Amino acid sequence: MKQLDQNNSHNSYQDDTIDLKDLFALLWKGRNLVILITAVSAIGAYIYSQTLSDYYRSSASLSVAEGNTGSASQNLGGLASLAGINISTVSRKGPMYINTISSRAFLKHLLEVDENILPGLVAAESYDRELKKLVYNSDVYDAVNKKWVGDKPNHLQVYSLYRKLVYVDFHEIRRTMDVNVEHISPVFAYDLLSVIISEADSMLRERDIEISTEAIGFLTDELARTPLLEIKNSINQLILTQLNKQMMAKVSKNYIVNILDPPFIPLRSFKPNRGFIRLVGVVFGLLAGILFILLRYYFTRNTIQQKSEST
């Protein structure tokens, strides 16, 4: 009885298998259907790829500016800490610059600096290559009168979109960073990137000048109160350090970063990769057609076997 069951299961296994010769014969027989499914999938992928908007990427390569805080800063770090002054900021300039660009406060600053940034982020619909201008969604923004149809979006509503289009890669070992902006307009991507680089540097410059000015005021008051000569000399050195910091901030053209490779207007779109999308459509259609032929074969054969067994 067991031997009979084993024979039946072995025969059933043989019935469920198909060798390569039969497989190729089966696929060749249904080649027209495979070609039809592949063609439909390829056409669908082509149409889908054509509906996607071109995105252009403008990028710039920056290096972190090295500053010299002087021997006084190195020797008097403890006293500077007591005075509330951070003199070891060189190693943190890169991350500070990146965090500034990625912050909501910086986006708010950008929207206040340039009124064209907000509609370019929110209301841009397409790009006119001949006129090299953005075409805005008239239901959202009136480009002629420069007025919003509904409520004007604020920086909090735009922030998620901003982070999708703007990103930074920081290379800590080389102390360099790549700032990238993607947009349907190559000109807007270039303009936005240029504004980001200059305004981030300017914002950090003004912040350091403000902090340094407050530090000098604090040190000046402490200098007048301290009778000890050694502490006076130390405070004077710290004041000189802060004055040197202010001088570098006001004189240097690029305070936080040096531009190694400036922003550019891209000539070719960065995405989508239409060729890859179409290739995926062809491969998907081919596999779907083959799978359909195999499934149809097995279902048809099982149906015939069930009918023969029932009779």
C-alpha positions as CSV (number, residue, x, y, z in Angstrom):
1,M,0.0,0.0,0.0
2,K,2.8,2.4,0.9
3,Q,4.6,1.4,-2.3
4,L,1.5,2.3,-4.3
5,D,1.2,5.7,-2.6
6,Q,4.9,6.4,-3.3
7,N,4.4,5.5,-7.0
8,N,1.3,7.7,-7.2
9,S,3.2,10.7,-5.6
10,H,6.2,10.0,-7.9
11,N,3.9,10.0,-11.0
12,S,2.2,13.1,-9.7
13,Y,5.5,14.8,-9.3
14,Q,6.5,13.9,-12.9
15,D,3.2,15.2,-14.1
16,D,3.8,18.5,-12.4
17,T,7.3,19.0,-13.9
18,I,8.2,20.2,-17.4
19,D,11.6,19.9,-19.1
20,L,13.4,22.7,-20.9
21,K,12.4,21.4,-24.3
22,D,8.7,21.4,-23.5
23,L,9.1,24.8,-21.8
24,F,10.6,26.4,-24.9
25,A,8.0,24.8,-27.1
26,L,5.3,26.1,-24.8
27,L,6.7,29.6,-24.9
28,W,7.2,29.5,-28.6
29,K,3.6,28.5,-29.1
30,G,2.4,31.4,-27.0
31,R,5.0,33.9,-28.3
32,N,2.4,36.2,-29.8
33,L,0.7,36.6,-26.5
34,V,4.1,37.3,-24.8
35,I,5.0,39.9,-27.4
36,L,1.6,41.5,-27.0
37,I,1.9,41.8,-23.2
38,T,5.5,43.0,-23.5
39,A,4.4,45.7,-26.1
40,V,1.6,46.9,-23.9
41,S,3.9,47.1,-20.9
42,A,6.6,48.9,-22.9
43,I,4.0,51.4,-24.3
44,G,2.7,52.0,-20.8
45,A,6.2,52.6,-19.4
46,Y,6.9,55.0,-22.3
47,I,3.7,57.0,-21.7
48,Y,4.4,57.1,-18.0
49,S,8.0,58.3,-18.5
50,Q,6.8,61.1,-20.8
51,T,4.4,62.4,-18.1
52,L,7.2,62.9,-15.6
53,S,8.7,66.3,-15.3
54,D,12.4,66.9,-15.9
55,Y,14.4,67.7,-12.8
56,Y,17.7,69.6,-13.0
57,R,20.5,69.5,-10.4
58,S,22.8,72.4,-9.7
59,S,25.6,71.7,-7.3
60,A,28.6,73.4,-5.7
61,S,31.6,72.1,-3.9
62,L,32.7,74.0,-0.8
63,S,35.6,73.7,1.6
64,V,35.5,74.6,5.3
65,A,37.5,77.7,5.8
66,E,40.3,77.3,8.3
67,G,40.7,80.0,10.8
68,N,43.6,80.8,13.1
69,T,42.4,81.7,16.6
70,G,46.0,82.3,17.7
71,S,48.1,81.0,20.6
72,A,46.1,83.0,23.1
73,S,43.0,80.9,22.3
74,Q,44.9,77.7,22.7
75,N,46.5,78.7,26.0
76,L,43.5,80.3,27.6
77,G,40.7,77.8,26.7
78,G,39.8,77.3,30.3
79,L,39.4,81.0,31.1
80,A,37.5,81.5,27.8
81,S,35.1,78.8,28.9
82,L,34.5,80.5,32.2
83,A,33.8,83.7,30.2
84,G,31.2,81.9,28.1
85,I,33.3,82.1,24.9
86,N,33.8,79.1,22.6
87,I,37.1,79.5,20.8
88,S,37.4,76.0,19.3
89,T,34.8,76.5,16.6
90,V,37.0,75.6,13.6
91,S,36.2,71.9,13.8
92,R,32.5,72.5,14.0
93,K,32.2,75.0,11.1
94,G,31.2,72.4,8.6
95,P,28.4,70.8,10.6
96,M,27.2,74.2,11.7
97,Y,27.0,75.3,8.1
98,I,25.0,72.2,7.2
99,N,22.7,72.5,10.1
100,T,22.0,76.2,9.3
101,I,21.1,75.3,5.7
102,S,18.8,72.5,6.9
103,S,17.0,74.6,9.5
104,R,13.5,76.1,9.4
105,A,14.8,79.4,10.5
106,F,17.1,79.6,7.5
107,L,14.3,78.8,5.1
108,K,12.3,81.6,6.7
109,H,15.2,83.9,6.2
110,L,15.5,82.8,2.5
111,L,11.8,83.5,1.9
112,E,12.2,87.0,3.3
113,V,15.4,87.7,1.3
114,D,14.0,86.7,-2.1
115,E,10.3,86.8,-2.8
116,N,10.7,84.5,-5.9
117,I,11.8,81.5,-3.9
118,L,8.4,80.7,-2.3
119,P,6.4,80.6,-5.6
120,G,9.3,78.7,-7.2
121,L,9.1,76.0,-4.5
122,V,5.3,75.8,-4.2
123,A,3.6,77.0,-7.3
124,A,6.0,75.9,-10.1
125,E,4.2,73.8,-12.7
126,S,6.5,73.5,-15.6
127,Y,9.5,75.1,-17.3
128,D,9.5,76.9,-20.6
129,R,12.9,76.1,-22.2
130,E,12.6,78.7,-24.9
131,L,11.8,81.6,-22.6
132,K,13.8,80.0,-19.8
133,K,11.1,80.9,-17.3
134,L,9.0,79.0,-14.8
135,V,5.3,78.4,-15.6
136,Y,3.3,78.7,-12.4
137,N,0.0,77.1,-11.4
138,S,-2.5,79.8,-11.9
139,D,-4.8,78.2,-9.3
140,V,-2.2,78.8,-6.7
141,Y,-0.1,81.8,-7.7
142,D,-0.8,84.8,-10.0
143,A,2.6,85.4,-11.6
144,V,1.5,88.6,-13.4
145,N,0.5,90.4,-10.3
146,K,2.7,88.4,-8.0
147,K,-0.2,87.5,-5.7
148,W,-1.3,84.3,-4.1
149,V,-4.8,83.1,-5.1
150,G,-5.4,81.6,-1.6
151,D,-3.5,82.0,1.6
152,K,0.2,82.6,1.3
153,P,2.1,79.5,2.5
154,N,4.5,80.0,5.4
155,H,7.9,78.5,5.9
156,L,6.6,75.6,8.0
157,Q,4.4,74.4,5.2
158,V,7.1,74.6,2.7
159,Y,9.9,73.1,4.8
160,S,9.3,69.5,3.8
161,L,9.4,70.4,0.1
162,Y,12.5,72.4,0.7
163,R,14.3,69.5,2.3
164,K,13.4,67.3,-0.7
165,L,15.0,69.7,-3.1
166,V,18.0,70.8,-1.1
167,Y,20.6,68.5,0.5
168,V,24.2,68.6,1.5
169,D,26.9,65.9,1.5
170,F,29.7,66.6,4.1
171,H,33.1,64.9,3.7
172,E,34.6,65.2,7.2
173,I,38.1,63.9,6.3
174,R,38.6,66.3,3.4
175,R,36.6,69.0,5.2
176,T,34.6,69.6,2.1
177,M,30.8,69.6,1.3
178,D,28.7,69.3,-1.8
179,V,25.5,71.4,-1.8
180,N,22.8,70.3,-4.3
181,V,19.5,71.8,-5.4
182,E,17.1,70.0,-7.7
183,H,14.2,71.7,-9.5
184,I,12.2,71.5,-12.7
185,S,13.9,74.8,-13.7
186,P,17.7,74.7,-14.1
187,V,17.9,78.5,-13.7
188,F,15.9,78.4,-10.5
189,A,18.1,75.6,-9.1
190,Y,21.2,77.7,-9.8
191,D,19.7,80.9,-8.3
192,L,18.5,79.1,-5.2
193,L,21.8,77.4,-4.6
194,S,23.7,80.7,-5.0
195,V,21.4,82.4,-2.5
196,I,21.7,79.5,-0.1
197,I,25.5,79.6,-0.1
198,S,25.8,83.3,0.3
199,E,23.0,83.7,2.9
200,A,24.2,80.8,5.1
201,D,27.7,82.3,5.2
202,S,26.3,85.8,5.9
203,M,23.9,84.5,8.6
204,L,26.7,82.7,10.5
205,R,29.0,85.7,10.0
206,E,26.5,88.1,11.6
207,R,25.8,85.7,14.4
208,D,29.5,85.3,15.2
209,I,30.0,89.1,15.1
210,E,27.1,89.6,17.5
211,I,28.4,86.9,19.9
212,S,31.9,88.4,19.7
213,T,30.6,91.9,20.4
214,E,28.8,90.6,23.5
215,A,31.9,88.8,24.6
216,I,34.0,91.9,24.2
217,G,31.5,93.9,26.3
218,F,31.5,91.2,29.0
219,L,35.4,91.0,29.0
220,T,35.7,94.8,29.2
221,D,33.4,94.9,32.2
222,E,35.4,92.1,33.9
223,L,38.6,93.9,33.1
224,A,37.5,97.0,35.0
225,R,36.5,94.9,38.0
226,T,39.5,92.7,38.3
227,P,42.5,94.0,40.3
228,L,44.8,91.1,39.5
229,L,47.4,91.8,36.9
230,E,47.6,88.2,35.5
231,I,43.9,88.0,35.0
232,K,43.9,91.4,33.3
233,N,46.6,90.2,30.9
234,S,44.6,87.1,30.2
235,I,41.4,89.1,29.6
236,N,43.3,91.4,27.3
237,Q,44.5,88.5,25.2
238,L,40.9,87.2,25.0
239,I,39.7,90.6,23.9
240,L,42.4,90.6,21.2
241,T,41.2,87.2,20.1
242,Q,37.6,88.4,19.8
243,L,38.8,91.5,17.9
244,N,40.7,89.3,15.5
245,K,37.6,87.2,15.1
246,Q,35.5,90.2,14.2
247,M,38.2,91.4,11.8
248,M,38.2,88.1,9.9
249,A,34.4,88.1,9.9
250,K,34.1,91.6,8.4
251,V,37.1,91.4,6.0
252,S,36.9,87.9,4.6
253,K,34.8,87.5,1.5
254,N,33.9,83.9,2.5
255,Y,33.7,83.5,6.2
256,I,32.7,79.9,6.8
257,V,33.3,78.2,3.5
258,N,35.5,78.7,0.4
259,I,33.9,77.9,-3.0
260,L,35.9,75.2,-4.8
261,D,33.4,74.6,-7.6
262,P,30.8,77.3,-7.9
263,P,27.1,76.7,-8.8
264,F,26.2,76.3,-12.4
265,I,23.1,76.2,-14.6
266,P,22.7,72.5,-15.6
267,L,22.3,71.8,-19.3
268,R,20.8,68.3,-19.0
269,S,18.1,66.9,-16.7
270,F,19.2,64.8,-13.7
271,K,16.0,62.8,-13.5
272,P,13.9,60.9,-14.4
273,N,15.9,58.3,-16.2
274,R,13.4,57.6,-18.9
275,G,15.6,55.0,-20.6
276,F,15.7,52.9,-17.4
277,I,11.9,53.3,-16.9
278,R,11.3,52.0,-20.4
279,L,13.7,49.1,-19.9
280,V,11.9,48.1,-16.7
281,G,8.6,48.2,-18.6
282,V,10.0,45.9,-21.3
283,V,11.5,43.4,-18.8
284,F,8.3,43.5,-16.7
285,G,6.1,42.9,-19.7
286,L,8.3,40.0,-20.9
287,L,8.3,38.3,-17.4
288,A,4.6,38.9,-17.0
289,G,3.9,37.3,-20.4
290,I,6.0,34.3,-19.7
291,L,4.4,33.9,-16.2
292,F,1.0,34.2,-17.8
293,I,1.7,31.4,-20.3
294,L,3.1,29.1,-17.6
295,L,0.1,29.7,-15.3
296,R,-2.3,29.2,-18.1
297,Y,-0.6,25.9,-19.0
298,Y,-0.7,24.5,-15.5
299,F,-4.3,25.6,-14.8
300,T,-5.4,24.1,-18.1
301,R,-3.6,20.8,-17.5
302,N,-4.9,20.6,-13.9
303,T,-8.5,21.2,-15.1
304,I,-8.2,18.4,-17.8
305,Q,-6.7,16.0,-15.2
306,Q,-9.5,16.7,-12.7
307,K,-12.1,16.1,-15.4
308,S,-10.5,12.9,-16.5
309,E,-10.3,11.7,-12.9
310,S,-13.9,12.5,-12.2
311,T,-15.0,10.5,-15.2
